[in-house]
């Protein structure tokens, strides 16, 4: 009986691992976006010119909230 109970308990809560995994992925993505925007803002004007981005574009990107994911990942 003990084995059956453990099986039922595992089945009952198995869906929660997926939710936790999704949340961790989302938090990780938000941190990644925040970090990329920080790094972009720290680039020199010469570096921005090399990659074809204006300072105005960078400022516009830098003020976006961390949860605003243009790729919807």
Biopython code that builds the backbone (N, CA, C, O; Angstrom):
import numpy as np
from Bio.PDB.StructureBuilder import StructureBuilder

atoms = [
    (1, "UNK", "N", (0.809, -1.202, 0.000)),
    (1, "UNK", "CA", (0.000, 0.000, 0.000)),
    (1, "UNK", "C", (0.850, 1.263, 0.000)),
    (1, "UNK", "O", (0.501, 2.259, -0.633)),
    (2, "UNK", "N", (1.959, 1.210, 0.711)),
    (2, "UNK", "CA", (2.801, 2.394, 0.786)),
    (2, "UNK", "C", (3.269, 2.823, -0.606)),
    (2, "UNK", "O", (3.284, 4.014, -0.917)),
    (3, "UNK", "N", (3.646, 1.867, -1.431)),
    (3, "UNK", "CA", (4.092, 2.176, -2.789)),
    (3, "UNK", "C", (2.999, 2.832, -3.609)),
    (3, "UNK", "O", (3.269, 3.733, -4.402)),
    (4, "UNK", "N", (1.763, 2.385, -3.422)),
    (4, "UNK", "CA", (0.650, 2.980, -4.153)),
    (4, "UNK", "C", (0.412, 4.414, -3.702)),
    (4, "UNK", "O", (0.129, 5.289, -4.521)),
    (5, "UNK", "N", (0.526, 4.649, -2.426)),
    (5, "UNK", "CA", (0.299, 5.999, -1.909)),
    (5, "UNK", "C", (1.339, 6.970, -2.463)),
    (5, "UNK", "O", (1.009, 8.089, -2.857)),
    (6, "UNK", "N", (2.588, 6.534, -2.490)),
    (6, "UNK", "CA", (3.639, 7.389, -3.025)),
    (6, "UNK", "C", (3.394, 7.686, -4.494)),
    (6, "UNK", "O", (3.628, 8.805, -4.952)),
    (7, "UNK", "N", (2.926, 6.694, -5.230)),
    (7, "UNK", "CA", (2.639, 6.893, -6.643)),
    (7, "UNK", "C", (1.528, 7.923, -6.819)),
    (7, "UNK", "O", (1.626, 8.804, -7.673)),
    (8, "UNK", "N", (0.478, 7.816, -6.019)),
    (8, "UNK", "CA", (-0.636, 8.762, -6.097)),
    (8, "UNK", "C", (-0.158, 10.160, -5.735)),
    (8, "UNK", "O", (-0.506, 11.130, -6.409)),
    (9, "UNK", "N", (0.633, 10.272, -4.681)),
    (9, "UNK", "CA", (1.138, 11.582, -4.279)),
    (9, "UNK", "C", (2.005, 12.195, -5.374)),
    (9, "UNK", "O", (1.899, 13.391, -5.644)),
    (10, "UNK", "N", (2.864, 11.393, -6.009)),
    (10, "UNK", "CA", (3.702, 11.896, -7.093)),
    (10, "UNK", "C", (2.853, 12.379, -8.258)),
    (10, "UNK", "O", (3.123, 13.432, -8.836)),
    (11, "UNK", "N", (1.832, 11.614, -8.601)),
    (11, "UNK", "CA", (0.964, 11.989, -9.710)),
    (11, "UNK", "C", (0.192, 13.266, -9.384)),
    (11, "UNK", "O", (-0.051, 14.098, -10.258)),
    (12, "UNK", "N", (-0.182, 13.405, -8.133)),
    (12, "UNK", "CA", (-0.967, 14.562, -7.710)),
    (12, "UNK", "C", (-0.172, 15.858, -7.845)),
    (12, "UNK", "O", (-0.735, 16.893, -8.201)),
    (13, "UNK", "N", (1.126, 15.813, -7.567)),
    (13, "UNK", "CA", (1.932, 17.027, -7.550)),
    (13, "UNK", "C", (2.904, 17.148, -8.727)),
    (13, "UNK", "O", (3.712, 18.076, -8.758)),
    (14, "UNK", "N", (2.843, 16.250, -9.670)),
    (14, "UNK", "CA", (3.817, 16.267, -10.762)),
    (14, "UNK", "C", (3.684, 17.513, -11.638)),
    (14, "UNK", "O", (4.676, 17.935, -12.232)),
    (15, "UNK", "N", (2.520, 18.107, -11.740)),
    (15, "UNK", "CA", (2.324, 19.296, -12.566)),
    (15, "UNK", "C", (2.971, 20.540, -12.006)),
    (15, "UNK", "O", (3.225, 21.486, -12.751)),
    (16, "UNK", "N", (3.245, 20.568, -10.708)),
    (16, "UNK", "CA", (3.823, 21.754, -10.079)),
    (16, "UNK", "C", (5.272, 21.980, -10.489)),
    (16, "UNK", "O", (5.730, 23.122, -10.529)),
    (17, "UNK", "N", (5.991, 20.923, -10.790)),
    (17, "UNK", "CA", (7.379, 21.067, -11.231)),
    (17, "UNK", "C", (7.468, 21.849, -12.522)),
    (17, "UNK", "O", (8.401, 22.628, -12.717)),
    (18, "UNK", "N", (6.511, 21.649, -13.400)),
    (18, "UNK", "CA", (6.468, 22.368, -14.668)),
    (18, "UNK", "C", (6.225, 23.860, -14.424)),
    (18, "UNK", "O", (6.830, 24.704, -15.085)),
    (19, "UNK", "N", (5.358, 24.176, -13.495)),
    (19, "UNK", "CA", (5.071, 25.577, -13.170)),
    (19, "UNK", "C", (6.309, 26.250, -12.601)),
    (19, "UNK", "O", (6.649, 27.368, -12.990)),
    (20, "UNK", "N", (6.975, 25.578, -11.689)),
    (20, "UNK", "CA", (8.195, 26.126, -11.083)),
    (20, "UNK", "C", (9.264, 26.316, -12.148)),
    (20, "UNK", "O", (9.944, 27.342, -12.170)),
    (21, "UNK", "N", (9.414, 25.348, -13.019)),
    (21, "UNK", "CA", (10.394, 25.436, -14.103)),
    (21, "UNK", "C", (10.090, 26.625, -15.014)),
    (21, "UNK", "O", (10.999, 27.359, -15.401)),
    (22, "UNK", "N", (8.823, 26.816, -15.355)),
    (22, "UNK", "CA", (8.427, 27.948, -16.197)),
    (22, "UNK", "C", (8.729, 29.279, -15.516)),
    (22, "UNK", "O", (9.201, 30.218, -16.158)),
    (23, "UNK", "N", (8.455, 29.359, -14.214)),
    (23, "UNK", "CA", (8.741, 30.593, -13.478)),
    (23, "UNK", "C", (10.238, 30.885, -13.430)),
    (23, "UNK", "O", (10.659, 32.026, -13.617)),
    (24, "UNK", "N", (11.031, 29.857, -13.181)),
    (24, "UNK", "CA", (12.481, 30.047, -13.162)),
    (24, "UNK", "C", (12.990, 30.499, -14.521)),
    (24, "UNK", "O", (13.866, 31.358, -14.608)),
    (25, "UNK", "N", (12.440, 29.920, -15.577)),
    (25, "UNK", "CA", (12.830, 30.338, -16.927)),
    (25, "UNK", "C", (12.460, 31.800, -17.163)),
    (25, "UNK", "O", (13.248, 32.556, -17.731)),
    (26, "UNK", "N", (11.273, 32.196, -16.732)),
    (26, "UNK", "CA", (10.816, 33.578, -16.921)),
    (26, "UNK", "C", (11.707, 34.552, -16.153)),
    (26, "UNK", "O", (12.117, 35.575, -16.700)),
    (27, "UNK", "N", (12.010, 34.244, -14.892)),
    (27, "UNK", "CA", (12.886, 35.114, -14.103)),
    (27, "UNK", "C", (14.274, 35.207, -14.722)),
    (27, "UNK", "O", (14.885, 36.275, -14.752)),
    (28, "UNK", "N", (14.758, 34.084, -15.209)),
    (28, "UNK", "CA", (16.067, 34.061, -15.861)),
    (28, "UNK", "C", (16.057, 34.928, -17.112)),
    (28, "UNK", "O", (17.008, 35.670, -17.358)),
    (29, "UNK", "N", (15.005, 34.846, -17.894)),
    (29, "UNK", "CA", (14.872, 35.658, -19.118)),
    (29, "UNK", "C", (14.797, 37.137, -18.765)),
    (29, "UNK", "O", (15.422, 37.962, -19.431)),
    (30, "UNK", "N", (14.044, 37.482, -17.731)),
    (30, "UNK", "CA", (13.944, 38.884, -17.330)),
    (30, "UNK", "C", (15.299, 39.428, -16.905)),
    (30, "UNK", "O", (15.652, 40.559, -17.241)),
    (31, "UNK", "N", (16.059, 38.625, -16.168)),
    (31, "UNK", "CA", (17.393, 39.061, -15.755)),
    (31, "UNK", "C", (18.292, 39.234, -16.976)),
    (31, "UNK", "O", (19.069, 40.186, -17.052)),
    (32, "UNK", "N", (18.183, 38.313, -17.925)),
    (32, "UNK", "CA", (18.965, 38.398, -19.156)),
    (32, "UNK", "C", (18.644, 39.693, -19.911)),
    (32, "UNK", "O", (19.554, 40.377, -20.378)),
    (33, "UNK", "N", (17.368, 40.029, -20.031)),
    (33, "UNK", "CA", (16.970, 41.269, -20.704)),
    (33, "UNK", "C", (17.523, 42.489, -19.978)),
    (33, "UNK", "O", (18.054, 43.408, -20.602)),
    (34, "UNK", "N", (17.393, 42.489, -18.670)),
    (34, "UNK", "CA", (17.903, 43.599, -17.865)),
    (34, "UNK", "C", (19.400, 43.775, -18.090)),
    (34, "UNK", "O", (19.875, 44.891, -18.300)),
    (35, "UNK", "N", (20.130, 42.685, -18.044)),
    (35, "UNK", "CA", (21.589, 42.712, -18.205)),
    (35, "UNK", "C", (21.989, 43.169, -19.612)),
    (35, "UNK", "O", (22.914, 43.969, -19.759)),
    (36, "UNK", "N", (21.308, 42.674, -20.640)),
    (36, "UNK", "CA", (21.614, 43.079, -22.014)),
    (36, "UNK", "C", (21.368, 44.571, -22.215)),
    (36, "UNK", "O", (22.149, 45.250, -22.882)),
    (37, "UNK", "N", (20.289, 45.073, -21.641)),
    (37, "UNK", "CA", (19.991, 46.502, -21.781)),
    (37, "UNK", "C", (21.009, 47.351, -21.040)),
    (37, "UNK", "O", (21.382, 48.426, -21.509)),
    (38, "UNK", "N", (21.458, 46.877, -19.890)),
    (38, "UNK", "CA", (22.527, 47.575, -19.163)),
    (38, "UNK", "C", (23.811, 47.619, -19.982)),
    (38, "UNK", "O", (24.453, 48.664, -20.088)),
    (39, "UNK", "N", (24.177, 46.489, -20.554)),
    (39, "UNK", "CA", (25.403, 46.416, -21.354)),
    (39, "UNK", "C", (25.307, 47.287, -22.603)),
    (39, "UNK", "O", (26.275, 47.950, -22.976)),
    (40, "UNK", "N", (24.161, 47.285, -23.239)),
    (40, "UNK", "CA", (23.958, 48.127, -24.417)),
    (40, "UNK", "C", (24.113, 49.597, -24.059)),
    (40, "UNK", "O", (24.735, 50.362, -24.797)),
    (41, "UNK", "N", (23.547, 49.987, -22.926)),
    (41, "UNK", "CA", (23.636, 51.382, -22.483)),
    (41, "UNK", "C", (25.063, 51.775, -22.124)),
    (41, "UNK", "O", (25.406, 52.957, -22.166)),
    (42, "UNK", "N", (25.892, 50.809, -21.775)),
    (42, "UNK", "CA", (27.266, 51.123, -21.374)),
    (42, "UNK", "C", (28.224, 51.245, -22.564)),
    (42, "UNK", "O", (29.372, 51.654, -22.390)),
    (43, "UNK", "N", (27.770, 50.898, -23.760)),
    (43, "UNK", "CA", (28.641, 50.974, -24.931)),
    (43, "UNK", "C", (28.946, 52.424, -25.303)),
    (43, "UNK", "O", (28.127, 53.321, -25.102)),
    (44, "UNK", "N", (30.127, 52.627, -25.843)),
    (44, "UNK", "CA", (30.524, 53.965, -26.299)),
    (44, "UNK", "C", (29.778, 54.306, -27.590)),
    (44, "UNK", "O", (29.227, 53.429, -28.255)),
    (45, "UNK", "N", (29.771, 55.586, -27.927)),
    (45, "UNK", "CA", (29.128, 56.017, -29.169)),
    (45, "UNK", "C", (29.791, 55.374, -30.385)),
    (45, "UNK", "O", (29.118, 55.048, -31.363)),
    (46, "UNK", "N", (31.105, 55.193, -30.325)),
    (46, "UNK", "CA", (31.820, 54.530, -31.426)),
    (46, "UNK", "C", (31.349, 53.087, -31.594)),
    (46, "UNK", "O", (31.109, 52.633, -32.713)),
    (47, "UNK", "N", (31.219, 52.379, -30.492)),
    (47, "UNK", "CA", (30.767, 50.985, -30.549)),
    (47, "UNK", "C", (29.336, 50.904, -31.076)),
    (47, "UNK", "O", (29.004, 50.014, -31.859)),
    (48, "UNK", "N", (28.500, 51.834, -30.644)),
    (48, "UNK", "CA", (27.119, 51.852, -31.132)),
    (48, "UNK", "C", (27.085, 52.108, -32.635)),
    (48, "UNK", "O", (26.303, 51.494, -33.361)),
    (49, "UNK", "N", (27.940, 53.019, -33.092)),
    (49, "UNK", "CA", (28.008, 53.315, -34.524)),
    (49, "UNK", "C", (28.433, 52.068, -35.297)),
    (49, "UNK", "O", (27.911, 51.793, -36.377)),
    (50, "UNK", "N", (29.387, 51.311, -34.736)),
    (50, "UNK", "CA", (29.857, 50.082, -35.382)),
    (50, "UNK", "C", (28.734, 49.065, -35.578)),
    (50, "UNK", "O", (28.711, 48.351, -36.581)),
    (51, "UNK", "N", (27.819, 48.998, -34.640)),
    (51, "UNK", "CA", (26.731, 48.017, -34.752)),
    (51, "UNK", "C", (25.459, 48.620, -35.352)),
    (51, "UNK", "O", (24.437, 47.944, -35.469)),
    (52, "UNK", "N", (25.535, 49.905, -35.733)),
    (52, "UNK", "CA", (24.412, 50.538, -36.421)),
    (52, "UNK", "C", (23.249, 50.918, -35.533)),
    (52, "UNK", "O", (22.093, 50.873, -35.955)),
    (53, "UNK", "N", (23.555, 51.294, -34.300)),
    (53, "UNK", "CA", (22.508, 51.674, -33.345)),
    (53, "UNK", "C", (22.799, 53.082, -32.844)),
    (53, "UNK", "O", (23.943, 53.405, -32.523)),
    (54, "UNK", "N", (21.778, 53.914, -32.778)),
    (54, "UNK", "CA", (21.970, 55.282, -32.289)),
    (54, "UNK", "C", (21.825, 55.331, -30.771)),
    (54, "UNK", "O", (21.254, 54.425, -30.163)),
    (55, "UNK", "N", (22.339, 56.383, -30.175)),
    (55, "UNK", "CA", (22.209, 56.573, -28.725)),
    (55, "UNK", "C", (20.729, 56.700, -28.356)),
    (55, "UNK", "O", (20.315, 56.230, -27.296)),
    (56, "UNK", "N", (19.931, 57.329, -29.219)),
    (56, "UNK", "CA", (18.490, 57.459, -28.958)),
    (56, "UNK", "C", (17.819, 56.081, -28.917)),
    (56, "UNK", "O", (16.954, 55.831, -28.078)),
    (57, "UNK", "N", (18.225, 55.189, -29.831)),
    (57, "UNK", "CA", (17.687, 53.821, -29.824)),
    (57, "UNK", "C", (18.021, 53.115, -28.514)),
    (57, "UNK", "O", (17.187, 52.420, -27.935)),
    (58, "UNK", "N", (19.253, 53.306, -28.063)),
    (58, "UNK", "CA", (19.704, 52.676, -26.820)),
    (58, "UNK", "C", (18.915, 53.216, -25.636)),
    (58, "UNK", "O", (18.475, 52.450, -24.778)),
    (59, "UNK", "N", (18.737, 54.520, -25.585)),
    (59, "UNK", "CA", (17.985, 55.114, -24.475)),
    (59, "UNK", "C", (16.542, 54.624, -24.472)),
    (59, "UNK", "O", (15.964, 54.371, -23.416)),
    (60, "UNK", "N", (15.972, 54.493, -25.659)),
    (60, "UNK", "CA", (14.600, 53.983, -25.756)),
    (60, "UNK", "C", (14.530, 52.541, -25.239)),
    (60, "UNK", "O", (13.599, 52.178, -24.521)),
    (61, "UNK", "N", (15.510, 51.735, -25.608)),
    (61, "UNK", "CA", (15.551, 50.334, -25.165)),
    (61, "UNK", "C", (15.821, 50.235, -23.662)),
    (61, "UNK", "O", (15.245, 49.393, -22.973)),
    (62, "UNK", "N", (16.699, 51.099, -23.167)),
    (62, "UNK", "CA", (17.115, 51.027, -21.763)),
    (62, "UNK", "C", (15.981, 51.354, -20.788)),
    (62, "UNK", "O", (15.982, 50.865, -19.658)),
    (63, "UNK", "N", (15.023, 52.167, -21.207)),
    (63, "UNK", "CA", (13.940, 52.540, -20.288)),
    (63, "UNK", "C", (12.782, 51.539, -20.298)),
    (63, "UNK", "O", (11.850, 51.654, -19.501)),
    (64, "UNK", "N", (12.845, 50.569, -21.194)),
    (64, "UNK", "CA", (11.790, 49.549, -21.219)),
    (64, "UNK", "C", (11.853, 48.720, -19.939)),
    (64, "UNK", "O", (12.943, 48.439, -19.440)),
    (65, "UNK", "N", (10.709, 48.328, -19.407)),
    (65, "UNK", "CA", (10.720, 47.488, -18.202)),
    (65, "UNK", "C", (11.307, 46.110, -18.501)),
    (65, "UNK", "O", (11.231, 45.625, -19.630)),
    (66, "UNK", "N", (11.885, 45.494, -17.491)),
    (66, "UNK", "CA", (12.563, 44.210, -17.679)),
    (66, "UNK", "C", (11.633, 43.120, -18.189)),
    (66, "UNK", "O", (12.093, 42.184, -18.844)),
    (67, "UNK", "N", (10.354, 43.214, -17.911)),
    (67, "UNK", "CA", (9.418, 42.176, -18.336)),
    (67, "UNK", "C", (8.939, 42.379, -19.776)),
    (67, "UNK", "O", (8.240, 41.527, -20.324)),
    (68, "UNK", "N", (9.317, 43.509, -20.391)),
    (68, "UNK", "CA", (8.919, 43.796, -21.767)),
    (68, "UNK", "C", (9.869, 43.060, -22.711)),
    (68, "UNK", "O", (10.917, 43.585, -23.088)),
    (69, "UNK", "N", (9.496, 41.858, -23.080)),
    (69, "UNK", "CA", (10.344, 40.983, -23.888)),
    (69, "UNK", "C", (9.896, 41.048, -25.346)),
    (69, "UNK", "O", (8.823, 40.546, -25.680)),
    (70, "UNK", "N", (10.695, 41.656, -26.216)),
    (70, "UNK", "CA", (10.290, 41.776, -27.617)),
    (70, "UNK", "C", (10.187, 40.429, -28.334)),
    (70, "UNK", "O", (9.504, 40.320, -29.353)),
    (71, "UNK", "N", (10.855, 39.412, -27.811)),
    (71, "UNK", "CA", (10.823, 38.095, -28.448)),
    (71, "UNK", "C", (9.794, 37.169, -27.803)),
    (71, "UNK", "O", (9.597, 36.044, -28.260)),
    (72, "UNK", "N", (9.146, 37.636, -26.755)),
    (72, "UNK", "CA", (8.097, 36.877, -26.049)),
    (72, "UNK", "C", (8.570, 35.481, -25.657)),
    (72, "UNK", "O", (7.864, 34.493, -25.857)),
    (73, "UNK", "N", (9.781, 35.417, -25.092)),
    (73, "UNK", "CA", (10.334, 34.116, -24.665)),
    (73, "UNK", "C", (9.868, 33.790, -23.263)),
    (73, "UNK", "O", (10.222, 32.742, -22.723)),
]
sb = StructureBuilder()
sb.init_structure("model")
sb.init_model(0)
sb.init_chain("A")
sb.init_seg("    ")
for serial, (resi, resn, name, xyz) in enumerate(atoms, 1):
    if name == "N":
        sb.init_residue(resn, " ", resi, " ")
    sb.init_atom(name, np.array(xyz, "f"), 0.0, 1.0, " ", f" {name:<3s}", serial, name[0])
structure = sb.get_structure()
